[in-house]
Amino acid sequence: MSSACAPTKFSVHKDGKYHDATYIADGESVAVIYWAPQGVVRLQVPSEGSTPPEETARELLSQMIRH
């Protein structure tokens, strides 16, 4: 049985725009799916001990927006 949670929608406000994304945390990793202007981008990283999954997801999305 999987320990994955349901996808969670969130937004980051940057450069005068809201950037919408979804993250999924399964206890071992956090994956972010972002609908970028050039297409859908997915990035997954291992979970970091005490860092909440949403905080990790927001950091990932901020990185994706910059590139």
All heavy atoms as a GROMACS GRO file, in nm:
protein
  515
    1MET      N    1   0.084  -0.119   0.000
    1MET     CA    2   0.000   0.000   0.000
    1MET      C    3   0.088   0.124   0.000
    1MET      O    4   0.186   0.132   0.071
    1MET     CB    5  -0.091  -0.003   0.123
    1MET     CG    6  -0.188   0.112   0.128
    1MET     SD    7  -0.297   0.098   0.268
    1MET     CE    8  -0.441   0.040   0.182
    2SER      N    9   0.053   0.221  -0.080
    2SER     CA   10   0.133   0.342  -0.095
    2SER      C   11   0.105   0.441   0.019
    2SER      O   12  -0.005   0.449   0.071
    2SER     CB   13   0.098   0.407  -0.228
    2SER     OG   14   0.165   0.530  -0.239
    3SER      N   15   0.210   0.515   0.056
    3SER     CA   16   0.194   0.617   0.159
    3SER      C   17   0.185   0.757   0.096
    3SER      O   18   0.194   0.856   0.167
    3SER     CB   19   0.312   0.612   0.257
    3SER     OG   20   0.432   0.640   0.188
    4ALA      N   21   0.171   0.764  -0.035
    4ALA     CA   22   0.164   0.893  -0.103
    4ALA      C   23   0.036   0.967  -0.067
    4ALA      O   24  -0.068   0.907  -0.046
    4ALA     CB   25   0.170   0.873  -0.254
    5CYS      N   26   0.047   1.098  -0.061
    5CYS     CA   27  -0.070   1.180  -0.033
    5CYS      C   28  -0.127   1.232  -0.164
    5CYS      O   29  -0.066   1.222  -0.269
    5CYS     CB   30  -0.034   1.294   0.061
    5CYS     SG   31   0.072   1.419  -0.012
    6ALA      N   32  -0.244   1.288  -0.157
    6ALA     CA   33  -0.309   1.344  -0.275
    6ALA      C   34  -0.232   1.468  -0.321
    6ALA      O   35  -0.170   1.536  -0.240
    6ALA     CB   36  -0.452   1.382  -0.242
    7PRO      N   37  -0.236   1.499  -0.450
    7PRO     CA   38  -0.171   1.621  -0.499
    7PRO      C   39  -0.230   1.744  -0.431
    7PRO      O   40  -0.349   1.751  -0.406
    7PRO     CB   41  -0.204   1.621  -0.648
    7PRO     CG   42  -0.240   1.481  -0.681
    7PRO     CD   43  -0.299   1.423  -0.556
    8THR      N   44  -0.143   1.840  -0.400
    8THR     CA   45  -0.184   1.963  -0.334
    8THR      C   46  -0.150   2.082  -0.423
    8THR      O   47  -0.035   2.098  -0.463
    8THR     CB   48  -0.112   1.977  -0.198
    8THR    OG1   49  -0.139   1.862  -0.119
    8THR    CG2   50  -0.156   2.102  -0.125
    9LYS      N   51  -0.250   2.165  -0.452
    9LYS     CA   52  -0.227   2.284  -0.534
    9LYS      C   53  -0.173   2.397  -0.447
    9LYS      O   54  -0.211   2.410  -0.330
    9LYS     CB   55  -0.357   2.329  -0.599
    9LYS     CG   56  -0.412   2.230  -0.698
    9LYS     CD   57  -0.543   2.281  -0.756
    9LYS     CE   58  -0.601   2.178  -0.851
    9LYS     NZ   59  -0.728   2.224  -0.909
   10PHE      N   60  -0.085   2.478  -0.505
   10PHE     CA   61  -0.035   2.596  -0.435
   10PHE      C   62   0.012   2.697  -0.540
   10PHE      O   63   0.025   2.666  -0.657
   10PHE     CB   64   0.077   2.560  -0.337
   10PHE     CG   65   0.207   2.519  -0.402
   10PHE    CD1   66   0.314   2.606  -0.405
   10PHE    CD2   67   0.222   2.394  -0.459
   10PHE    CE1   68   0.434   2.570  -0.465
   10PHE    CE2   69   0.340   2.356  -0.518
   10PHE     CZ   70   0.447   2.444  -0.521
   11SER      N   71   0.035   2.820  -0.496
   11SER     CA   72   0.080   2.928  -0.585
   11SER      C   73   0.193   3.004  -0.518
   11SER      O   74   0.200   3.015  -0.396
   11SER     CB   75  -0.033   3.026  -0.615
   11SER     OG   76  -0.136   2.962  -0.684
   12VAL      N   77   0.279   3.060  -0.603
   12VAL     CA   78   0.386   3.148  -0.557
   12VAL      C   79   0.370   3.278  -0.634
   12VAL      O   80   0.353   3.276  -0.757
   12VAL     CB   81   0.525   3.086  -0.583
   12VAL    CG1   82   0.635   3.187  -0.559
   12VAL    CG2   83   0.546   2.964  -0.496
   13HIS      N   84   0.372   3.390  -0.564
   13HIS     CA   85   0.362   3.522  -0.627
   13HIS      C   86   0.503   3.574  -0.649
   13HIS      O   87   0.580   3.588  -0.554
   13HIS     CB   88   0.283   3.618  -0.539
   13HIS     CG   89   0.257   3.748  -0.604
   13HIS    ND1   90   0.322   3.862  -0.566
   13HIS    CD2   91   0.176   3.783  -0.707
   13HIS    CE1   92   0.281   3.963  -0.641
   13HIS    NE2   93   0.192   3.917  -0.728
   14LYS      N   94   0.538   3.596  -0.775
   14LYS     CA   95   0.673   3.643  -0.807
   14LYS      C   96   0.667   3.726  -0.934
   14LYS      O   97   0.598   3.690  -1.029
   14LYS     CB   98   0.765   3.523  -0.826
   14LYS     CG   99   0.909   3.559  -0.837
   14LYS     CD  100   0.995   3.436  -0.826
   14LYS     CE  101   1.139   3.479  -0.818
   14LYS     NZ  102   1.227   3.370  -0.792
   15ASP      N  103   0.740   3.835  -0.937
   15ASP     CA  104   0.747   3.923  -1.054
   15ASP      C  105   0.610   3.972  -1.098
   15ASP      O  106   0.582   3.983  -1.217
   15ASP     CB  107   0.818   3.853  -1.170
   15ASP     CG  108   0.960   3.811  -1.136
   15ASP    OD1  109   1.024   3.882  -1.056
   15ASP    OD2  110   1.006   3.708  -1.188
   16GLY      N  111   0.521   3.996  -1.002
   16GLY     CA  112   0.389   4.047  -1.034
   16GLY      C  113   0.292   3.944  -1.089
   16GLY      O  114   0.184   3.980  -1.135
   17LYS      N  115   0.329   3.817  -1.085
   17LYS     CA  116   0.244   3.710  -1.138
   17LYS      C  117   0.228   3.599  -1.034
   17LYS      O  118   0.315   3.578  -0.950
   17LYS     CB  119   0.306   3.647  -1.263
   17LYS     CG  120   0.328   3.742  -1.376
   17LYS     CD  121   0.396   3.671  -1.491
   17LYS     CE  122   0.430   3.767  -1.602
   17LYS     NZ  123   0.508   3.702  -1.707
   18TYR      N  124   0.116   3.528  -1.044
   18TYR     CA  125   0.097   3.409  -0.963
   18TYR      C  126   0.135   3.288  -1.049
   18TYR      O  127   0.089   3.274  -1.162
   18TYR     CB  128  -0.048   3.396  -0.916
   18TYR     CG  129  -0.080   3.490  -0.804
   18TYR    CD1  130  -0.137   3.614  -0.828
   18TYR    CD2  131  -0.051   3.456  -0.672
   18TYR    CE1  132  -0.165   3.702  -0.725
   18TYR    CE2  133  -0.078   3.543  -0.568
   18TYR     CZ  134  -0.136   3.665  -0.595
   18TYR     OH  135  -0.162   3.752  -0.493
   19HIS      N  136   0.218   3.202  -0.995
   19HIS     CA  137   0.262   3.081  -1.063
   19HIS      C  138   0.199   2.963  -0.989
   19HIS      O  139   0.227   2.941  -0.872
   19HIS     CB  140   0.414   3.070  -1.061
   19HIS     CG  141   0.482   3.187  -1.127
   19HIS    ND1  142   0.511   3.189  -1.261
   19HIS    CD2  143   0.522   3.306  -1.077
   19HIS    CE1  144   0.569   3.304  -1.291
   19HIS    NE2  145   0.576   3.377  -1.181
   20ASP      N  146   0.112   2.890  -1.057
   20ASP     CA  147   0.040   2.778  -0.998
   20ASP      C  148   0.116   2.648  -1.021
   20ASP      O  149   0.173   2.626  -1.128
   20ASP     CB  150  -0.099   2.765  -1.060
   20ASP     CG  151  -0.184   2.888  -1.035
   20ASP    OD1  152  -0.172   2.947  -0.926
   20ASP    OD2  153  -0.261   2.926  -1.124
   21ALA      N  154   0.110   2.562  -0.922
   21ALA     CA  155   0.177   2.432  -0.931
   21ALA      C  156   0.104   2.333  -0.840
   21ALA      O  157   0.013   2.369  -0.765
   21ALA     CB  158   0.323   2.442  -0.891
   22THR      N  159   0.147   2.210  -0.848
   22THR     CA  160   0.096   2.102  -0.763
   22THR      C  161   0.214   2.028  -0.706
   22THR      O  162   0.314   2.009  -0.775
   22THR     CB  163   0.010   2.005  -0.848
   22THR    OG1  164  -0.098   2.078  -0.905
   22THR    CG2  165  -0.045   1.892  -0.764
   23TYR      N  166   0.204   1.987  -0.579
   23TYR     CA  167   0.311   1.902  -0.525
   23TYR      C  168   0.252   1.775  -0.467
   23TYR      O  169   0.136   1.770  -0.426
   23TYR     CB  170   0.397   1.976  -0.423
   23TYR     CG  171   0.338   1.991  -0.284
   23TYR    CD1  172   0.357   1.893  -0.186
   23TYR    CD2  173   0.267   2.104  -0.250
   23TYR    CE1  174   0.305   1.909  -0.059
   23TYR    CE2  175   0.214   2.121  -0.124
   23TYR     CZ  176   0.235   2.022  -0.028
   23TYR     OH  177   0.183   2.036   0.098
   24ILE      N  178   0.336   1.674  -0.466
   24ILE     CA  179   0.301   1.544  -0.408
   24ILE      C  180   0.417   1.502  -0.319
   24ILE      O  181   0.532   1.504  -0.361
   24ILE     CB  182   0.279   1.437  -0.517
   24ILE    CG1  183   0.168   1.481  -0.613
   24ILE    CG2  184   0.248   1.301  -0.454
   24ILE    CD1  185   0.158   1.396  -0.737
   25ALA      N  186   0.386   1.466  -0.195
   25ALA     CA  187   0.488   1.419  -0.101
   25ALA      C  188   0.453   1.276  -0.060
   25ALA      O  189   0.338   1.248  -0.028
   25ALA     CB  190   0.493   1.509   0.022
   26ASP      N  191   0.551   1.189  -0.067
   26ASP     CA  192   0.525   1.050  -0.031
   26ASP      C  193   0.602   1.004   0.092
   26ASP      O  194   0.612   0.886   0.120
   26ASP     CB  195   0.553   0.957  -0.150
   26ASP     CG  196   0.700   0.955  -0.189
   26ASP    OD1  197   0.784   1.013  -0.117
   26ASP    OD2  198   0.730   0.894  -0.293
   27GLY      N  199   0.661   1.098   0.164
   27GLY     CA  200   0.737   1.064   0.284
   27GLY      C  201   0.886   1.050   0.254
   27GLY      O  202   0.969   1.075   0.339
   28GLU      N  203   0.921   1.012   0.132
   28GLU     CA  204   1.061   0.998   0.093
   28GLU      C  205   1.105   1.107  -0.004
   28GLU      O  206   1.223   1.136  -0.016
   28GLU     CB  207   1.084   0.861   0.030
   28GLU     CG  208   1.064   0.747   0.127
   28GLU     CD  209   1.089   0.612   0.062
   28GLU    OE1  210   1.145   0.607  -0.048
   28GLU    OE2  211   1.052   0.512   0.124
   29SER      N  212   1.007   1.164  -0.076
   29SER     CA  213   1.041   1.268  -0.174
   29SER      C  214   0.925   1.366  -0.189
   29SER      O  215   0.813   1.339  -0.148
   29SER     CB  216   1.074   1.206  -0.310
   29SER     OG  217   0.961   1.140  -0.362
   30VAL      N  218   0.958   1.480  -0.252
   30VAL     CA  219   0.858   1.582  -0.285
   30VAL      C  220   0.872   1.609  -0.434
   30VAL      O  221   0.983   1.634  -0.483
   30VAL     CB  222   0.882   1.713  -0.206
   30VAL    CG1  223   0.784   1.821  -0.248
   30VAL    CG2  224   0.872   1.688  -0.056
   31ALA      N  225   0.762   1.601  -0.506
   31ALA     CA  226   0.761   1.628  -0.650
   31ALA      C  227   0.672   1.748  -0.678
   31ALA      O  228   0.562   1.758  -0.621
   31ALA     CB  229   0.711   1.507  -0.727
   32VAL      N  230   0.719   1.838  -0.764
   32VAL     CA  231   0.642   1.957  -0.802
   32VAL      C  232   0.616   1.950  -0.952
   32VAL      O  233   0.706   1.922  -1.030
   32VAL     CB  234   0.719   2.086  -0.767
   32VAL    CG1  235   0.646   2.208  -0.821
   32VAL    CG2  236   0.736   2.098  -0.618
   33ILE      N  237   0.491   1.976  -0.989
   33ILE     CA  238   0.452   1.984  -1.129
   33ILE      C  239   0.409   2.128  -1.154
   33ILE      O  240   0.320   2.180  -1.086
   33ILE     CB  241   0.337   1.887  -1.160
   33ILE    CG1  242   0.380   1.745  -1.129
   33ILE    CG2  243   0.293   1.900  -1.306
   33ILE    CD1  244   0.267   1.644  -1.130
   34TYR      N  245   0.475   2.192  -1.251
   34TYR     CA  246   0.455   2.334  -1.280
   34TYR      C  247   0.420   2.352  -1.427
   34TYR      O  248   0.488   2.298  -1.514
   34TYR     CB  249   0.582   2.411  -1.244
   34TYR     CG  250   0.586   2.555  -1.289
   34TYR    CD1  251   0.483   2.643  -1.259
   34TYR    CD2  252   0.695   2.604  -1.358
   34TYR    CE1  253   0.489   2.776  -1.299
   34TYR    CE2  254   0.702   2.736  -1.399
   34TYR     CZ  255   0.598   2.821  -1.368
   34TYR     OH  256   0.604   2.953  -1.408
   35TRP      N  257   0.315   2.426  -1.453
   35TRP     CA  258   0.273   2.456  -1.590
   35TRP      C  259   0.346   2.583  -1.634
   35TRP      O  260   0.294   2.693  -1.624
   35TRP     CB  261   0.122   2.472  -1.596
   35TRP     CG  262   0.053   2.343  -1.575
   35TRP    CD1  263   0.008   2.258  -1.672
   35TRP    CD2  264   0.023   2.280  -1.451
   35TRP    NE1  265  -0.048   2.146  -1.615
   35TRP    CE2  266  -0.040   2.156  -1.478
   35TRP    CE3  267   0.045   2.312  -1.318
   35TRP    CZ2  268  -0.082   2.069  -1.380
   35TRP    CZ3  269   0.004   2.225  -1.219
   35TRP    CH2  270  -0.059   2.106  -1.250
   36ALA      N  271   0.467   2.566  -1.683
   36ALA     CA  272   0.553   2.677  -1.725
   36ALA      C  273   0.512   2.724  -1.865
   36ALA      O  274   0.446   2.649  -1.938
   36ALA     CB  275   0.698   2.632  -1.726
   37PRO      N  276   0.552   2.844  -1.903
   37PRO     CA  277   0.520   2.893  -2.038
   37PRO      C  278   0.570   2.800  -2.149
   37PRO      O  279   0.507   2.788  -2.252
   37PRO     CB  280   0.591   3.029  -2.044
   37PRO     CG  281   0.599   3.073  -1.901
   37PRO     CD  282   0.619   2.947  -1.822
   38GLN      N  283   0.682   2.732  -2.127
   38GLN     CA  284   0.738   2.643  -2.228
   38GLN      C  285   0.682   2.501  -2.221
   38GLN      O  286   0.717   2.418  -2.303
   38GLN     CB  287   0.891   2.641  -2.222
   38GLN     CG  288   0.947   2.578  -2.095
   38GLN     CD  289   0.962   2.673  -1.978
   38GLN    OE1  290   0.898   2.777  -1.972
   38GLN    NE2  291   1.046   2.638  -1.884
   39GLY      N  292   0.595   2.474  -2.125
   39GLY     CA  293   0.535   2.341  -2.110
   39GLY      C  294   0.538   2.294  -1.966
   39GLY      O  295   0.583   2.366  -1.877
   40VAL      N  296   0.491   2.174  -1.944
   40VAL     CA  297   0.484   2.119  -1.809
   40VAL      C  298   0.624   2.074  -1.764
   40VAL      O  299   0.696   2.007  -1.837
   40VAL     CB  300   0.386   2.001  -1.802
   40VAL    CG1  301   0.384   1.940  -1.662
   40VAL    CG2  302   0.247   2.045  -1.842
   41VAL      N  303   0.660   2.115  -1.640
   41VAL     CA  304   0.789   2.080  -1.584
   41VAL      C  305   0.765   2.005  -1.453
   41VAL      O  306   0.681   2.045  -1.372
   41VAL     CB  307   0.873   2.207  -1.555
   41VAL    CG1  308   1.007   2.172  -1.494
   41VAL    CG2  309   0.890   2.289  -1.680
   42ARG      N  310   0.839   1.896  -1.432
   42ARG     CA  311   0.828   1.818  -1.308
   42ARG      C  312   0.967   1.806  -1.249
   42ARG      O  313   1.062   1.772  -1.318
   42ARG     CB  314   0.773   1.679  -1.336
   42ARG     CG  315   0.755   1.596  -1.210
   42ARG     CD  316   0.694   1.461  -1.246
   42ARG     NE  317   0.664   1.382  -1.130
   42ARG     CZ  318   0.748   1.297  -1.073
   42ARG    NH1  319   0.870   1.282  -1.122
   42ARG    NH2  320   0.712   1.229  -0.966
   43LEU      N  321   0.977   1.833  -1.119
   43LEU     CA  322   1.103   1.821  -1.047
   43LEU      C  323   1.077   1.747  -0.918
   43LEU      O  324   0.979   1.776  -0.848
   43LEU     CB  325   1.160   1.961  -1.020
   43LEU     CG  326   1.298   1.968  -0.957
   43LEU    CD1  327   1.403   1.901  -1.046
   43LEU    CD2  328   1.337   2.113  -0.934
   44GLN      N  329   1.163   1.651  -0.887
   44GLN     CA  330   1.147   1.570  -0.766
   44GLN      C  331   1.278   1.567  -0.690
   44GLN      O  332   1.385   1.550  -0.750
   44GLN     CB  333   1.106   1.428  -0.803
   44GLN     CG  334   1.078   1.339  -0.685
   44GLN     CD  335   1.017   1.206  -0.727
   44GLN    OE1  336   0.976   1.189  -0.841
   44GLN    NE2  337   1.010   1.114  -0.635
   45VAL      N  338   1.269   1.585  -0.557
   45VAL     CA  339   1.387   1.581  -0.471
   45VAL      C  340   1.355   1.498  -0.347
   45VAL      O  341   1.239   1.483  -0.309
   45VAL     CB  342   1.432   1.722  -0.427
   45VAL    CG1  343   1.476   1.806  -0.546
   45VAL    CG2  344   1.326   1.793  -0.347
   46PRO      N  345   1.459   1.443  -0.282
   46PRO     CA  346   1.435   1.370  -0.157
   46PRO      C  347   1.382   1.464  -0.049
   46PRO      O  348   1.416   1.582  -0.046
   46PRO     CB  349   1.573   1.317  -0.118
   46PRO     CG  350   1.656   1.326  -0.242
   46PRO     CD  351   1.598   1.438  -0.322
   47SER      N  352   1.297   1.412   0.039
   47SER     CA  353   1.246   1.490   0.152
   47SER      C  354   1.361   1.522   0.246
   47SER      O  355   1.453   1.442   0.263
   47SER     CB  356   1.140   1.412   0.229
   47SER     OG  357   1.026   1.394   0.150
   48GLU      N  358   1.353   1.638   0.308
   48GLU     CA  359   1.456   1.681   0.403
   48GLU      C  360   1.399   1.676   0.544
   48GLU      O  361   1.320   1.762   0.580
   48GLU     CB  362   1.504   1.821   0.369
   48GLU     CG  363   1.568   1.833   0.233
   48GLU     CD  364   1.607   1.976   0.201
   48GLU    OE1  365   1.593   2.064   0.288
   48GLU    OE2  366   1.649   1.999   0.088
   49GLY      N  367   1.435   1.577   0.619
   49GLY     CA  368   1.396   1.558   0.758
   49GLY      C  369   1.285   1.642   0.812
   49GLY      O  370   1.168   1.609   0.802
   50SER      N  371   1.318   1.757   0.873
   50SER     CA  372   1.218   1.837   0.944
   50SER      C  373   1.155   1.946   0.858
   50SER      O  374   1.068   2.018   0.906
   50SER     CB  375   1.283   1.901   1.067
   50SER     OG  376   1.387   1.987   1.026
   51THR      N  377   1.196   1.959   0.732
   51THR     CA  378   1.138   2.062   0.645
   51THR      C  379   1.002   2.016   0.596
   51THR      O  380   0.990   1.908   0.538
   51THR     CB  381   1.230   2.089   0.523
   51THR    OG1  382   1.360   2.122   0.570
   51THR    CG2  383   1.174   2.201   0.438
   52PRO      N  384   0.897   2.096   0.619
   52PRO     CA  385   0.763   2.057   0.572
   52PRO      C  386   0.760   2.045   0.420
   52PRO      O  387   0.826   2.122   0.350
   52PRO     CB  388   0.674   2.173   0.618
   52PRO     CG  389   0.751   2.243   0.725
   52PRO     CD  390   0.896   2.222   0.692
   53PRO      N  391   0.686   1.948   0.366
   53PRO     CA  392   0.680   1.928   0.221
   53PRO      C  393   0.639   2.054   0.144
   53PRO      O  394   0.692   2.082   0.037
   53PRO     CB  395   0.576   1.817   0.204
   53PRO     CG  396   0.574   1.745   0.333
   53PRO     CD  397   0.607   1.848   0.437
   54GLU      N  398   0.546   2.133   0.197
   54GLU     CA  399   0.503   2.253   0.126
   54GLU      C  400   0.617   2.353   0.113
   54GLU      O  401   0.632   2.418   0.010
   54GLU     CB  402   0.382   2.319   0.193
   54GLU     CG  403   0.331   2.436   0.112
   54GLU     CD  404   0.201   2.495   0.162
   54GLU    OE1  405   0.140   2.439   0.254
   54GLU    OE2  406   0.161   2.597   0.107
   55GLU      N  407   0.699   2.365   0.215
   55GLU     CA  408   0.812   2.457   0.210
   55GLU      C  409   0.912   2.411   0.103
   55GLU      O  410   0.962   2.492   0.024
   55GLU     CB  411   0.881   2.466   0.346
   55GLU     CG  412   0.992   2.567   0.351
   55GLU     CD  413   1.053   2.579   0.490
   55GLU    OE1  414   0.979   2.563   0.589
   55GLU    OE2  415   1.174   2.604   0.498
   56THR      N  416   0.939   2.282   0.098
   56THR     CA  417   1.026   2.226  -0.005
   56THR      C  418   0.967   2.251  -0.143
   56THR      O  419   1.039   2.292  -0.236
   56THR     CB  420   1.047   2.074   0.017
   56THR    OG1  421   1.103   2.053   0.147
   56THR    CG2  422   1.137   2.014  -0.088
   57ALA      N  423   0.837   2.231  -0.158
   57ALA     CA  424   0.770   2.253  -0.287
   57ALA      C  425   0.781   2.398  -0.330
   57ALA      O  426   0.807   2.428  -0.447
   57ALA     CB  427   0.624   2.210  -0.277
   58ARG      N  428   0.763   2.491  -0.238
   58ARG     CA  429   0.773   2.634  -0.272
   58ARG      C  430   0.915   2.670  -0.316
   58ARG      O  431   0.934   2.748  -0.409
   58ARG     CB  432   0.730   2.720  -0.154
   58ARG     CG  433   0.581   2.714  -0.131
   58ARG     CD  434   0.535   2.806  -0.018
   58ARG     NE  435   0.392   2.794  -0.002
   58ARG     CZ  436   0.302   2.851  -0.081
   58ARG    NH1  437   0.342   2.925  -0.183
   58ARG    NH2  438   0.174   2.835  -0.061
   59GLU      N  439   1.015   2.612  -0.251
   59GLU     CA  440   1.154   2.637  -0.290
   59GLU      C  441   1.180   2.583  -0.431
   59GLU      O  442   1.244   2.649  -0.512
   59GLU     CB  443   1.250   2.573  -0.190
   59GLU     CG  444   1.252   2.642  -0.055
   59GLU     CD  445   1.337   2.568   0.047
   59GLU    OE1  446   1.413   2.476   0.010
   59GLU    OE2  447   1.326   2.602   0.166
   60LEU      N  448   1.129   2.463  -0.460
   60LEU     CA  449   1.146   2.404  -0.592
   60LEU      C  450   1.080   2.489  -0.699
   60LEU      O  451   1.137   2.515  -0.806
   60LEU     CB  452   1.090   2.263  -0.596
   60LEU     CG  453   1.167   2.154  -0.524
   60LEU    CD1  454   1.089   2.023  -0.525
   60LEU    CD2  455   1.303   2.136  -0.588
   61LEU      N  456   0.957   2.534  -0.673
   61LEU     CA  457   0.885   2.616  -0.770
   61LEU      C  458   0.960   2.746  -0.794
   61LEU      O  459   0.975   2.790  -0.908
   61LEU     CB  460   0.742   2.643  -0.726
   61LEU     CG  461   0.658   2.729  -0.820
   61LEU    CD1  462   0.655   2.672  -0.961
   61LEU    CD2  463   0.518   2.746  -0.765
   62SER      N  464   1.011   2.808  -0.689
   62SER     CA  465   1.087   2.932  -0.705
   62SER      C  466   1.208   2.909  -0.795
   62SER      O  467   1.241   2.994  -0.879
   62SER     CB  468   1.131   2.985  -0.569
   62SER     OG  469   1.019   3.029  -0.496
   63GLN      N  470   1.274   2.794  -0.780
   63GLN     CA  471   1.388   2.761  -0.867
   63GLN      C  472   1.345   2.745  -1.011
   63GLN      O  473   1.412   2.790  -1.104
   63GLN     CB  474   1.458   2.634  -0.818
   63GLN     CG  475   1.530   2.649  -0.688
   63GLN     CD  476   1.584   2.516  -0.638
   63GLN    OE1  477   1.587   2.418  -0.710
   63GLN    NE2  478   1.626   2.514  -0.514
   64MET      N  479   1.231   2.679  -1.032
   64MET     CA  480   1.182   2.656  -1.168
   64MET      C  481   1.142   2.786  -1.236
   64MET      O  482   1.161   2.802  -1.356
   64MET     CB  483   1.065   2.558  -1.166
   64MET     CG  484   1.106   2.416  -1.140
   64MET     SD  485   0.970   2.301  -1.164
   64MET     CE  486   0.908   2.287  -0.999
   65ILE      N  487   1.087   2.880  -1.161
   65ILE     CA  488   1.045   3.009  -1.216
   65ILE      C  489   1.166   3.088  -1.265
   65ILE      O  490   1.161   3.154  -1.368
   65ILE     CB  491   0.965   3.090  -1.113
   65ILE    CG1  492   0.833   3.021  -1.084
   65ILE    CG2  493   0.942   3.233  -1.162
   65ILE    CD1  494   0.760   3.077  -0.964
   66ARG      N  495   1.278   3.079  -1.193
   66ARG     CA  496   1.398   3.153  -1.231
   66ARG      C  497   1.458   3.106  -1.362
   66ARG      O  498   1.526   3.179  -1.431
   66ARG     CB  499   1.504   3.141  -1.123
   66ARG     CG  500   1.478   3.232  -1.005
   66ARG     CD  501   1.590   3.223  -0.912
   66ARG     NE  502   1.571   3.101  -0.834
   66ARG     CZ  503   1.613   3.082  -0.712
   66ARG    NH1  504   1.684   3.173  -0.652
   66ARG    NH2  505   1.588   2.972  -0.646
   67HIS      N  506   1.437   2.978  -1.397
   67HIS     CA  507   1.503   2.921  -1.517
   67HIS      C  508   1.414   2.923  -1.634
   67HIS      O  509   1.310   2.924  -1.654
   67HIS     CB  510   1.551   2.782  -1.490
   67HIS     CG  511   1.656   2.776  -1.381
   67HIS    ND1  512   1.739   2.880  -1.350
   67HIS    CD2  513   1.691   2.678  -1.298
   67HIS    CE1  514   1.820   2.844  -1.251
   67HIS    NE2  515   1.792   2.722  -1.218
   0.00000   0.00000   0.00000
